[in-house]
């Protein structure tokens, strides 16, 4: 059995929350705009999905190749960045849809 890091779970959950909010932004381009320069101001829902699939794979891939100490710091950084995005989005009224 493989042990899963609580930080890995937290990173995936934070990515999922941001993904959900970014889908809301994509569906309401007249109300909000995206701050991620990779996605642009008004990404399509498909572009959002592609970005977050890639981001999730990248975060996991980097975590897999790092040693335990740097892996924890990497995952903590991902959680911090994602939760900052989620909190900012929530503050301007963007909720979650699943």
C-alpha positions as a Markdown table, in Angstrom:
| # | Residue | x | y | z |
|---|---|---|---|---|
| 1 | Unk | 0.0 | 0.0 | 0.0 |
| 2 | Unk | 1.2 | 3.5 | -0.8 |
| 3 | Unk | 0.9 | 6.2 | 1.8 |
| 4 | Unk | -0.6 | 9.4 | 0.5 |
| 5 | Unk | 0.7 | 12.7 | 1.9 |
| 6 | Unk | -1.9 | 14.9 | 3.5 |
| 7 | Unk | -0.2 | 17.8 | 1.7 |
| 8 | Unk | -0.8 | 16.0 | -1.6 |
| 9 | Unk | -4.5 | 15.6 | -0.7 |
| 10 | Unk | -4.7 | 19.3 | 0.3 |
| 11 | Unk | -3.0 | 20.3 | -3.0 |
| 12 | Unk | -5.5 | 18.3 | -5.1 |
| 13 | Unk | -8.5 | 19.7 | -3.1 |
| 14 | Unk | -7.2 | 23.2 | -3.5 |
| 15 | Unk | -6.7 | 22.7 | -7.2 |
| 16 | Unk | -10.2 | 21.3 | -7.4 |
| 17 | Unk | -11.7 | 24.3 | -5.7 |
| 18 | Unk | -9.8 | 26.8 | -8.0 |
| 19 | Unk | -10.9 | 24.7 | -11.0 |
| 20 | Unk | -14.5 | 25.0 | -10.0 |
| 21 | Unk | -14.3 | 28.7 | -9.5 |
| 22 | Unk | -12.5 | 29.2 | -12.8 |
| 23 | Unk | -15.2 | 27.3 | -14.6 |
| 24 | Unk | -17.7 | 29.8 | -13.1 |
| 25 | Unk | -15.5 | 32.7 | -14.4 |
| 26 | Unk | -15.5 | 31.0 | -17.9 |
| 27 | Unk | -19.3 | 30.7 | -17.9 |
| 28 | Unk | -19.8 | 34.3 | -16.9 |
| 29 | Unk | -17.3 | 36.4 | -18.9 |
| 30 | Unk | -19.5 | 39.5 | -18.5 |
| 31 | Unk | -19.3 | 39.3 | -14.8 |
| 32 | Unk | -15.8 | 38.3 | -14.0 |
| 33 | Unk | -12.4 | 37.9 | -15.7 |
| 34 | Unk | -9.5 | 35.5 | -15.0 |
| 35 | Unk | -6.3 | 36.6 | -13.5 |
| 36 | Unk | -4.1 | 33.7 | -14.7 |
| 37 | Unk | -2.2 | 35.1 | -17.7 |
| 38 | Unk | -1.9 | 31.5 | -19.2 |
| 39 | Unk | -5.7 | 31.3 | -19.5 |
| 40 | Unk | -6.3 | 34.9 | -20.6 |
| 41 | Unk | -9.1 | 37.2 | -19.4 |
| 42 | Unk | -12.0 | 35.1 | -20.7 |
| 43 | Unk | -11.1 | 31.4 | -21.2 |
| 44 | Unk | -13.5 | 28.9 | -22.5 |
| 45 | Unk | -14.7 | 26.1 | -20.2 |
| 46 | Unk | -12.7 | 23.7 | -22.4 |
| 47 | Unk | -9.5 | 25.8 | -22.0 |
| 48 | Unk | -10.1 | 25.8 | -18.2 |
| 49 | Unk | -10.4 | 22.0 | -18.2 |
| 50 | Unk | -7.3 | 21.5 | -20.2 |
| 51 | Unk | -5.3 | 23.9 | -18.0 |
| 52 | Unk | -6.3 | 22.2 | -14.8 |
| 53 | Unk | -5.8 | 18.7 | -16.1 |
| 54 | Unk | -2.3 | 19.7 | -17.1 |
| 55 | Unk | -1.7 | 21.6 | -13.8 |
| 56 | Unk | -2.9 | 18.6 | -11.7 |
| 57 | Unk | -0.6 | 16.2 | -13.7 |
| 58 | Unk | 2.3 | 18.6 | -13.4 |
| 59 | Unk | 1.9 | 19.1 | -9.6 |
| 60 | Unk | 1.7 | 15.4 | -9.1 |
| 61 | Unk | 4.6 | 14.7 | -11.4 |
| 62 | Unk | 6.9 | 17.1 | -9.7 |
| 63 | Unk | 5.8 | 15.7 | -6.3 |
| 64 | Unk | 6.7 | 12.2 | -7.5 |
| 65 | Unk | 10.3 | 13.1 | -8.5 |
| 66 | Unk | 11.1 | 15.2 | -5.4 |
| 67 | Unk | 12.6 | 13.8 | -2.3 |
| 68 | Unk | 10.4 | 13.9 | 0.8 |
| 69 | Unk | 11.6 | 17.2 | 2.3 |
| 70 | Unk | 11.4 | 19.2 | -1.0 |
| 71 | Unk | 8.1 | 17.4 | -1.9 |
| 72 | Unk | 6.5 | 18.7 | 1.3 |
| 73 | Unk | 7.6 | 22.3 | 0.5 |
| 74 | Unk | 6.4 | 22.0 | -3.1 |
| 75 | Unk | 3.0 | 20.7 | -2.1 |
| 76 | Unk | 2.7 | 23.4 | 0.7 |
| 77 | Unk | 3.5 | 26.1 | -1.9 |
| 78 | Unk | 0.9 | 24.7 | -4.3 |
| 79 | Unk | -1.7 | 24.7 | -1.4 |
| 80 | Unk | -0.7 | 28.3 | -0.5 |
| 81 | Unk | -1.0 | 29.6 | -4.0 |
| 82 | Unk | -4.3 | 27.8 | -4.8 |
| 83 | Unk | -5.9 | 28.8 | -1.5 |
| 84 | Unk | -4.9 | 32.4 | -2.1 |
| 85 | Unk | -6.7 | 32.2 | -5.4 |
| 86 | Unk | -9.7 | 30.6 | -3.9 |
| 87 | Unk | -10.0 | 33.1 | -1.1 |
| 88 | Unk | -9.7 | 36.0 | -3.5 |
| 89 | Unk | -12.3 | 34.6 | -5.8 |
| 90 | Unk | -14.6 | 33.9 | -2.9 |
| 91 | Unk | -14.2 | 37.5 | -1.7 |
| 92 | Unk | -15.6 | 38.8 | -5.0 |
| 93 | Unk | -18.5 | 36.4 | -4.9 |
| 94 | Unk | -17.4 | 33.4 | -7.0 |
| 95 | Unk | -18.7 | 30.2 | -5.4 |
| 96 | Unk | -18.2 | 26.6 | -6.2 |
| 97 | Unk | -20.0 | 24.3 | -8.6 |
| 98 | Unk | -19.5 | 20.6 | -8.7 |
